Amino acid sequence: MTISRPRQEPRASMDVCAPTLQQELQTLNCNSAITAVSLSPCTQQLVSGCHDSSVVLWNIGPKPRALRYVGHKASVSSTSFSPSGNLLASGSADKTIRLWVPTVRGGSTVIKAHQANVRDVRFFTDGDRLVSGGDDKLVKIWSLTTQKIMSTHVEHTNWVRCVSVSKDGRLGASGSDDKQVKLWDFTNRQQKSVHSFFDHTDSVSTVAFGPDGYTLAAGSHDATIKLWDVRTFRLLQHYQAHGDLVRSIAWHPSGDYLLSCSPDSTIKVWDL
């Protein structure tokens, strides 16, 4: 695996096959394929979802340890920490969302969320709401106080693979196998999308709002990354990013860099 900065000539790279963190976590001997991972706000914990239906909380430190939570009935598709770090969510192919308290006991509550695989879950920055997307083609918003649905957004024509929420919680985005990225105004009770982006030519696998709140990035099975300004709906950047699909993207807190990973065995750092 390599990390490269695509805009530099020659392309700078650094071997990251055996960083310290990876060595520590491998010694914990997880026995199932890892399907999702999230970092806590305090950066001292990781939560991973597993193909064997378990959720594993990794406490990072000189003596790392793992807590395995059992409750889902099928593979875990997504995980997410709340902004405070005192709650985590997981979405699963068993059609449910589970809310876990990240303690030794790891108690959870169940939300019967979708009619198919729950592909992605993300907390709002207020920590009181959750957005999910699933193979039933729906985007849903949930109240964590009542654990009931607040709104359902119905416009995608194929599986919803990914969701994201802007920092102020006003806007949401979703990516789908229908090749579209949809922009939602979560303050609008009409529950209609604000705009649809048709720039990708294959399934959209990952979406993420930038720290500024108005730049939206998406990665696709077409191996590209695209950035838009959600105020004008204008395409800002197009990157022929990888030799295979773009699996996931993540913003640097400064907003100056975007990270992407792919089954082509590379992680790339994009200087925006």
Residue pairs with C-beta under 8 A, 6 or more apart in sequence:
1 16
1 17
1 265
1 266
1 267
2 13
2 14
2 15
2 16
2 265
2 266
2 267
3 13
3 14
3 16
3 266
3 267
3 268
3 269
4 11
4 12
4 13
4 266
4 268
4 269
5 11
5 12
5 268
5 269
5 270
5 271
6 239
6 241
6 268
6 269
6 270
6 271
7 270
7 271
8 271
16 267
21 60
24 60
24 64
25 46
25 58
25 64
27 64
28 58
28 64
28 65
28 66
30 48
30 50
30 56
30 66
31 52
32 50
32 51
32 52
32 54
33 50
33 51
33 52
34 48
34 49
34 50
34 51
35 49
35 50
35 51
35 75
35 76
35 77
36 48
36 49
36 76
36 77
36 78
36 79
36 90
37 46
37 47
37 48
37 49
37 79
38 46
38 47
38 48
38 79
38 80
38 81
38 88
39 45
39 46
39 81
40 46
40 47
40 81
40 85
40 102
41 81
41 83
41 84
41 85
42 85
43 60
44 59
44 60
44 61
45 57
45 58
45 59
45 60
45 81
45 85
45 102
46 57
46 58
46 60
47 55
47 56
47 57
47 58
47 79
47 81
47 88
47 90
47 102
48 55
48 56
48 58
48 79
49 55
49 75
49 76
49 77
49 78
49 79
49 90
49 92
50 56
50 75
50 76
51 75
51 76
52 75
53 70
53 72
53 73
53 74
53 75
53 76
53 92
53 94
54 68
54 69
54 70
54 72
54 76
55 68
55 69
55 71
55 72
55 76
55 79
55 88
55 90
55 98
55 100
55 106
56 66
56 67
56 68
56 69
57 66
57 67
57 69
57 88
57 100
57 102
57 106
58 64
58 65
58 66
59 65
59 66
59 67
67 102
67 104
67 106
69 100
69 106
69 108
71 98
71 100
71 108
71 110
72 90
72 92
72 94
72 96
72 98
73 92
73 94
73 96
74 92
74 93
74 94
75 92
75 93
76 90
76 91
76 92
76 93
77 91
77 92
77 93
77 117
77 118
77 119
77 120
78 90
78 91
78 118
78 119
78 120
78 121
79 88
79 89
79 90
79 91
79 121
80 88
80 89
80 90
80 121
80 122
80 123
80 130
81 87
81 88
81 123
82 88
82 89
82 123
82 127
83 123
83 125
83 126
83 127
84 127
85 102
86 101
86 102
87 99
87 100
87 101
87 102
87 123
87 127
87 144
88 99
88 100
88 102
89 97
89 98
89 99
89 100
89 121
89 123
89 130
90 97
90 98
90 100
90 121
91 97
91 113
91 117
91 118
91 119
91 120
91 121
91 132
91 134
92 98
92 117
92 118
93 117
93 118
95 112
95 113
95 114
95 115
95 116
95 117
95 118
95 134
96 110
96 111
96 112
96 113
96 118
97 110
97 111
97 113
97 118
97 121
97 130
97 132
97 142
98 108
98 109
98 110
98 111
99 108
99 109
99 111
99 144
99 147
100 106
100 107
100 108
101 107
101 108
109 147
111 142
111 147
113 132
113 134
113 140
113 142
114 132
114 134
114 135
114 136
114 138
114 140
115 134
115 136
116 134
116 135
116 136
116 159
117 134
117 135
117 159
118 132
118 133
118 134
119 133
119 134
119 135
119 159
119 160
119 161
119 162
120 132
120 133
120 160
120 161
120 162
120 163
121 130
121 131
121 132
121 163
122 130
122 131
122 132
122 163
122 164
122 165
123 129
123 130
123 165
124 130
124 131
124 165
124 169
125 165
125 167
125 168
125 169
126 169
127 144
128 143
128 144
128 145
129 141
129 142
129 143
129 144
129 150
129 169
130 141
130 142
130 144
131 139
131 140
131 141
131 142
131 163
131 165
131 172
131 186
132 139
132 140
132 142
132 163
133 139
133 140
133 160
133 161
133 162
133 163
133 174
133 176
134 140
134 159
134 160
135 159
135 160
137 154
137 156
137 157
137 158
137 159
137 160
137 176
138 152
138 153
138 154
138 156
138 160
139 152
139 153
139 156
139 160
139 163
139 172
139 174
139 182
139 184
140 149
140 151
140 152
140 153
141 149
141 150
141 151
141 152
141 153
141 172
141 186
142 148
142 149
142 150
143 149
143 150
151 186
151 189
151 191
152 191
153 172
153 174
153 182
153 184
153 191
153 193
154 191
155 182
155 192
155 193
155 196
156 174
156 176
156 178
156 180
156 182
157 176
157 178
158 176
158 177
158 178
158 203
159 176
159 177
159 203
160 174
160 175
160 176
161 175
161 176
161 177
161 203
161 204
161 205
161 206
162 174
162 175
162 204
162 205
162 206
162 207
163 172
163 173
163 174
163 175
163 207
164 172
164 173
164 174
164 207
164 208
164 209
164 216
165 171
165 172
165 173
165 186
165 209
166 172
166 209
166 213
166 214
166 230
167 209
167 211
167 213
168 213
169 186
170 185
170 186
170 187
171 183
171 184
171 185
171 186
171 194
171 209
171 213
171 230
172 183
172 184
172 186
173 181
173 182
173 183
173 184
173 207
173 209
173 216
173 218
173 230
174 181
174 182
174 184
174 207
175 181
175 203
175 204
175 205
175 206
175 207
175 218
175 220
176 182
176 203
176 204
177 203
177 204
179 198
179 200
179 201
179 202
179 203
179 204
179 220
180 196
180 197
180 198
180 200
180 204
181 196
181 197
181 199
181 200
181 204
181 207
181 216
181 218
181 228
182 193
182 195
182 196
182 197
183 193
183 194
183 195
183 196
183 197
183 216
183 230
183 233
184 191
184 193
184 194
185 194
188 194
194 230
195 230
195 233
197 218
197 226
197 228
197 233
197 235
199 226
199 235
199 238
200 218
200 220
200 222
200 224
200 226
201 220
201 222
202 220
202 221
202 222
202 245
203 220
203 221
203 245
204 218
204 219
204 220
204 221
205 219
205 220
205 221
205 245
205 246
205 247
205 248
206 218
206 219
206 246
206 247
206 248
206 249
207 216
207 217
207 218
207 219
208 216
208 217
208 218
208 249
208 250
208 251
209 215
209 216
209 217
209 251
210 216
210 217
210 251
210 255
211 251
211 253
211 254
211 255
212 255
214 229
214 230
214 231
215 227
215 228
215 229
215 230
215 236
215 255
216 227
216 228
216 229
216 230
217 225
217 226
217 227
217 249
217 251
217 258
218 225
218 226
218 228
218 249
219 225
219 241
219 245
219 246
219 247
219 248
219 249
219 260
220 226
220 245
220 246
221 245
221 246
222 245
223 240
223 241
223 242
223 243
223 244
223 245
223 246
223 262
224 238
224 239
224 240
224 241
224 246
225 237
225 238
225 239
225 241
225 246
225 249
225 258
225 260
225 270
226 235
226 237
226 238
226 239
227 235
227 236
227 237
227 238
227 258
227 272
228 234
228 235
228 236
229 236
237 272
239 270
241 260
241 262
241 268
241 270
242 260
242 262
242 264
242 266
242 268
243 262
243 264
243 266
244 262
244 263
244 264
245 262
245 263
246 260
246 261
246 262
247 260
247 261
247 262
247 263
248 260
248 261
249 258
249 259
249 260
249 261
250 258
250 259
251 257
251 258
251 259
252 258
252 259
255 272
256 271
256 272
257 269
257 270
257 271
257 272
258 269
258 270
258 272
259 267
259 268
259 269
259 270
260 267
260 268
260 270
261 267
261 268
262 268
